Amino acid sequence: MKKLVLILITFLVITACSSDDDYNNVSLKTLPIKEASLPDEFIHGDSYQITIKYDLPNGCYSFKNLYYQYDDDTRIIAVNTFFTEDIACTEAIIEEEHTFDVLASQREDYTFKFWKGKDANDEDIFEEIIVPVN
């Protein structure tokens, strides 16, 4: 009987605390990177900070995480955000920056591809920066 009561209470707490309405007006959006600051070279085994700058189009956007995809010696990078619809938002563009660490663990040069958006044909546009490893 105690287990049944505990299961029932747990179910009530979980369903009472979550509302589908909380998530109906939030979507994920990927934003382009305006600028990236990288070192001129990496030394194998050392760690480096890379800083990117991006714009949140208005107050309805907030940073979620960094899109960071490995592809051999290439790193594809963009900004993932939450976009909240159906709320009053500030209309001003919000300039943001994000710093992350990269460990130079490979001996080959690193190719960073920073996502800049899409062209007229809906093809991805990247700024490519190669950082040699010494």
Secondary structure, 3 states (H helix, E strand, C coil): CHHHHHHHHHHHHHHHHCCCHHHHCEEEEEECCCEEECCCCECCCCEEEEEEEEEECCCCEEEEEEEEEEECCEEEEEEEEEEECCCCCCCCCEEEEEEEEEECCCCCCEEEEEEEEECCCCCEEEEEEEECEC
